[in-house]
């Protein structure tokens, strides 16, 4: 017994005398991305003994997908450990946990939708200030000794260590003593040391300071003493 059926479309339906519709073709586009290449031009800026800023530029090859951010890694023995747990969007990272004198190795990796890419070249450096303590000044010059004290002057050291001189430490001791005592701390290059004991020989020395600290002291000055009857330089 023949049972009629209804088919729509323009394609012939086998077994019947009508047509049926076919669905339009579906075009599927698949975009396959790769992880990004290594970041470039990794540099250390504003280096001190305890901190620095690491900068870099995006990879030349983003792998076909926009860069989402970056991870900075630090070598710890034979392993590389991430410094930032969250993706860093900017091409710079401040690091403030360096230890003075340690050797540091850093590198940067970029991430896109496909994952984390190849690391950059290693950036190696030593944690230290970009300047050092000042050099050794010449011995202080004793200009005069009176009952009010000894008038001293001195010149700045020839080497400031790469940082401006911020002050001087003037020390004194009795001739023959081992220990030095601080007589004054100031920015001036002259000072009157008061309260000298009569008929006692004294000698003086000075050290310069900058941002890195105090430099080596000068050699001792010539001995000087005050007496009611004469002064001896």
C-alpha positions as CSV (number, residue, x, y, z in Angstrom):
1,X,0.0,0.0,0.0
2,X,1.4,3.3,-1.0
3,X,1.5,6.0,1.7
4,X,2.2,9.5,0.3
5,X,4.8,11.8,2.1
6,X,5.5,15.4,1.8
7,X,9.1,16.5,1.1
8,X,10.2,20.1,0.6
9,X,13.1,21.4,-1.3
10,X,14.6,21.2,-4.8
11,X,16.4,17.9,-4.5
12,X,14.8,14.8,-5.8
13,X,13.7,12.4,-3.1
14,X,14.2,8.8,-4.0
15,X,11.2,6.6,-3.5
16,X,8.8,9.5,-3.9
17,X,7.6,11.9,-6.6
18,X,8.5,15.1,-4.8
19,X,11.6,17.0,-3.6
20,X,13.2,17.9,-0.2
21,X,15.3,20.8,1.1
22,X,19.0,20.5,2.0
23,X,20.7,22.6,4.7
24,X,23.1,25.2,3.5
25,X,26.8,24.2,4.0
26,X,28.5,25.4,7.2
27,X,31.9,26.9,6.8
28,X,34.1,26.4,9.9
29,X,37.1,28.6,10.3
30,X,39.7,27.4,12.9
31,X,42.5,29.8,13.9
32,X,45.5,27.9,15.3
33,X,47.9,30.1,17.3
34,X,51.4,29.3,18.6
35,X,53.0,30.5,21.9
36,X,54.8,33.8,21.4
37,X,58.5,34.2,20.8
38,X,60.9,35.5,23.4
39,X,60.8,39.1,24.6
40,X,63.7,41.2,23.4
41,X,66.0,44.0,24.8
42,X,65.8,42.9,28.4
43,X,67.7,45.5,30.5
44,X,68.2,46.5,34.1
45,X,67.7,50.1,35.1
46,X,67.9,52.1,38.3
47,X,70.1,49.4,39.9
48,X,71.0,49.7,43.6
49,X,72.3,47.2,46.2
50,X,68.7,46.2,47.1
51,X,66.5,47.0,44.1
52,X,66.2,47.5,40.3
53,X,63.7,47.9,37.5
54,X,63.7,45.3,34.7
55,X,62.5,46.4,31.3
56,X,61.9,44.7,28.0
57,X,60.2,44.9,24.6
58,X,57.5,42.6,23.2
59,X,58.5,39.5,21.1
60,X,59.0,40.0,17.4
61,X,56.6,37.1,16.9
62,X,53.3,37.1,18.9
63,X,52.5,33.6,17.6
64,X,49.4,34.8,15.8
65,X,47.6,35.8,19.0
66,X,47.8,39.1,21.0
67,X,50.2,39.1,24.0
68,X,48.2,38.9,27.2
69,X,51.1,39.7,29.6
70,X,54.5,38.6,30.9
71,X,56.2,36.6,33.6
72,X,59.6,37.5,35.0
73,X,61.7,34.6,36.2
74,X,64.7,34.5,38.5
75,X,67.3,31.7,38.6
76,X,67.5,29.9,42.0
77,X,70.2,27.3,41.8
78,X,69.3,25.1,38.8
79,X,65.6,26.2,38.7
80,X,63.8,29.3,37.4
81,X,61.2,30.7,39.7
82,X,58.5,33.2,38.8
83,X,58.8,36.6,40.5
84,X,55.3,37.8,39.6
85,X,52.4,35.4,40.1
86,X,50.0,37.5,38.1
87,X,50.6,38.4,34.5
88,X,52.5,41.7,34.1
89,X,50.8,43.9,31.5
90,X,53.5,46.5,31.2
91,X,57.0,45.8,29.8
92,X,58.6,46.7,33.1
93,X,58.8,45.2,36.7
94,X,60.2,46.7,39.9
95,X,62.2,44.3,42.0
96,X,63.0,45.3,45.6
97,X,64.3,42.2,47.4
98,X,67.9,42.1,46.2
99,X,70.8,41.4,48.6
100,X,73.9,43.5,48.3
101,X,76.7,41.7,46.4
102,X,74.6,38.8,45.1
103,X,74.7,37.7,41.5
104,X,71.3,37.9,39.9
105,X,70.0,36.3,36.7
106,X,66.6,37.2,35.3
107,X,64.6,36.4,32.1
108,X,61.1,37.2,30.7
109,X,58.4,35.0,29.1
110,X,55.4,36.3,27.2
111,X,51.9,34.6,27.2
112,X,49.1,34.5,24.6
113,X,46.0,32.3,24.1
114,X,48.2,29.4,23.1
115,X,50.3,29.5,26.3
116,X,53.6,30.7,27.6
117,X,56.3,31.2,25.0
118,X,60.1,30.9,24.9
119,X,62.1,32.8,27.5
120,X,64.2,35.8,26.7
121,X,68.0,35.9,26.9
122,X,69.2,35.9,30.5
123,X,70.0,39.3,32.0
124,X,72.8,38.8,34.6
125,X,74.1,41.5,37.0
126,X,75.5,42.0,40.5
127,X,73.3,43.8,43.1
128,X,75.2,46.9,44.1
129,X,74.9,50.6,44.1
130,X,76.1,52.4,40.9
131,X,78.4,54.4,43.0
132,X,80.9,53.8,45.8
133,X,82.2,55.6,48.9
134,X,84.3,58.6,48.5
135,X,88.1,58.5,48.3
136,X,90.6,59.4,51.0
137,X,91.0,63.1,51.7
138,X,94.3,64.8,52.5
139,X,95.1,65.3,56.2
140,X,93.4,68.3,57.9
141,X,95.5,71.5,58.1
142,X,95.7,73.0,61.6
143,X,95.5,76.7,61.0
144,X,95.6,78.0,64.6
145,X,95.5,76.7,68.2
146,X,94.1,79.0,70.9
147,X,92.4,78.6,74.2
148,X,89.1,78.5,72.3
149,X,90.2,75.4,70.3
150,X,92.1,74.2,67.2
151,X,91.0,75.7,63.9
152,X,91.1,73.0,61.1
153,X,90.4,73.0,57.4
154,X,90.6,70.4,54.7
155,X,89.8,69.8,51.0
156,X,87.3,67.4,49.5
157,X,88.7,64.1,48.2
158,X,89.7,63.9,44.5
159,X,87.2,61.0,44.0
160,X,83.6,61.4,45.2
161,X,82.7,57.7,44.3
162,X,80.2,58.8,41.7
163,X,77.9,60.4,44.2
164,X,78.0,64.0,45.6
165,X,79.8,64.4,49.0
166,X,77.1,64.9,51.6
167,X,79.3,65.6,54.7
168,X,82.5,65.0,56.6
169,X,83.4,63.1,59.8
170,X,86.2,64.8,61.8
171,X,87.9,62.7,64.4
172,X,90.5,63.5,67.1
173,X,92.7,61.7,69.6
174,X,95.6,62.4,71.9
175,X,99.0,61.5,70.4
176,X,99.8,57.9,71.5
177,X,96.2,56.8,72.0
178,X,94.7,54.0,69.9
179,X,91.0,55.0,69.7
180,X,89.7,58.0,67.7
181,X,86.8,60.1,68.9
182,X,84.3,61.9,66.7
183,X,84.8,65.6,67.0
184,X,82.2,66.8,64.4
185,X,79.9,65.8,61.6
186,X,79.1,68.5,59.1
187,X,79.0,69.6,55.4
188,X,81.6,72.3,56.0
189,X,85.3,71.8,55.2
190,X,86.5,73.6,58.3
191,X,85.8,73.4,62.0
192,X,87.1,74.7,65.4
193,X,87.6,71.8,67.8
194,X,86.9,73.2,71.3
195,X,87.8,72.2,74.8
196,X,91.4,71.0,74.2
197,X,93.3,70.0,77.3
198,X,96.3,72.4,77.9
199,X,99.7,71.1,77.1
200,X,98.4,67.9,75.4
201,X,99.3,67.0,71.8
202,X,96.4,66.2,69.6
203,X,96.1,64.9,66.1
204,X,93.1,64.9,63.7
205,X,91.8,63.1,60.7
206,X,88.7,63.4,58.4
207,X,86.6,61.2,56.2
208,X,84.1,62.1,53.5
209,X,80.6,60.7,53.2
210,X,78.2,60.2,50.2
211,X,75.1,58.2,49.6
212,X,77.1,54.9,49.7
213,X,78.5,55.7,53.2
214,X,81.7,57.0,54.7
215,X,85.0,56.6,52.8
216,X,88.4,55.8,54.3
217,X,89.8,58.4,56.7
218,X,92.7,60.7,55.9
219,X,96.1,60.2,57.4
220,X,96.5,62.0,60.7
221,X,97.3,65.7,60.8
222,X,100.5,67.0,62.3
223,X,100.3,67.1,66.1
224,X,99.1,70.3,67.8
225,X,98.7,71.5,71.4
226,X,97.7,74.6,73.3
227,X,99.8,76.1,76.1
228,X,99.4,79.4,78.0
229,X,102.9,80.2,77.1
230,X,103.1,79.0,73.5
231,X,101.2,77.1,70.8
232,X,102.9,74.2,69.0
233,X,101.9,73.1,65.5
